[in-house]
Amino acid sequence: MESSMFCLLKLILIPVLLDYPFSPNDLIVSSLELTVHEGDSALMGCVFQSTEEKRVTKVDWMVSSGKPAKEDYVLYYYANLSVPVGRFQNRASLVGDILRNDGSLLLQNVEEADQGTYTCEIRLEKESLVFKKGVVLHVLPEEPKELTVHVGDSTRMGCVFQSTEEKRMTKVDWTFSSEEHAKEEIVLRYHPKLSIPLGYPQNWGRFQNRVNLVGDTSRNDGSILLQGVKESDRGRYTCSIHLGNLTFRKTIVLHVIPKEPQRLVTPVTVRPEILGGNHLVIIVGIVCTTILLLPVLILIVKKTHRNKSSDTSTALVKSLENTKKALPEKHIYSSISTREVIEEEEPSGKSEATYMTMHPVRPSLRLVPNNPLEKNSAGGMPTTEQAV
């Protein structure tokens, strides 16, 4: 009687102490979330904590995804045999210590279709109790596994191991193998206990003073930064993160190209672009508006031209009037030439000369005093000319 009461009390206290919702047959832990990049690995923990030594008899991992949710088997463990199922073959493995009630799952080379809710079920020997734990897996696009940099630049090479369990990495190794030589060279080694990077025992080789560990080791991030890239750095870089007996690896291919010389910027010929529907509507609207406003513009131009012409003529008239008022009237008189006789007297002692201006005259008769014919001539009658 006492033993039965103790077993019942145990079933009640364990869920309360572990903060599990109580169910007669299940112990369910609230789901955790894990985000990984496509192509990386994910560690989904499933550990049953117990003060008693209970042997795990069965472990099942299932995934549900899509709408409506469809549940598929990922892996099952029974009679000391772990079997991945379906599309998870060669990618899913049970990495937990079964003797310690650890049924953790390692999913490698994660695909986009792997996104969903993963449920772990652990059954103990001679127990009807089923321990359940859920993990919601989010898959992000794949990070580039090939990097291209110029000579002299710097590049960051990421290496992060995602896990729902607080497992501290025990070591980080970075190795390098060139395209010409398959032999691996050590780039960097890091041991969390020493908290210092370890390289070659002597001088770290040609990566000395050019490689730094920039990842957060407390979050299983072993990313590095390679500075002053050289052409000889071209090749494959492999990162290895160790978590006890578990090792996560990632390979990055680095391409190095010569630095481009600086060139003068030349204007780029603009290629004609295909106009869309909105552009055509706008252009048609502008053309129609221009056609409609053209007569109005012509009238405005003509009116402006007339106003300018009238203003110009008025200004010319006023200018002429002002000119006439300013200039007095001038009368032109005919000049009458007179005959002048200039006599110049020479000084004494010189001969005197007389200069006369002679004009042709009509020949006349010499009048003889008391000539009877003179009267007739004066009377207008013809007379006989005599030359003396």
Secondary structure, DSSP 4 states (H G I P E B T S, - for coil): -HHHHHHHHHHHHHHHHTTPPB-SSEEEEEEEEEEEETTS-EEE--B---SS---EEEEEEEEEETTTTEEEEEEEEETTEEEE-GGGTTTEEE-S-GGGTB--EEE-S--GGG-EEEEEEEEETT---EEEEEEEEEEEPPPPSEEEEETT--EEE--B-EESS-----EEEEEEEESS----EEEEEEETTTTEEE--SSS-GGGTTTEEE-S-GGGTB--EEE-S--GGG-EEEEEEEEETTEEEEEEEEEEEEPPPPP----PPPPPPPPP-HHHHHHHHHHHHHHHHHHHHHHHHHHHHHHHHHHHHHHHHHHHHHHHHHHSPP---------------PPPTTS--------------PPPPTT-THHHHHHTT--------
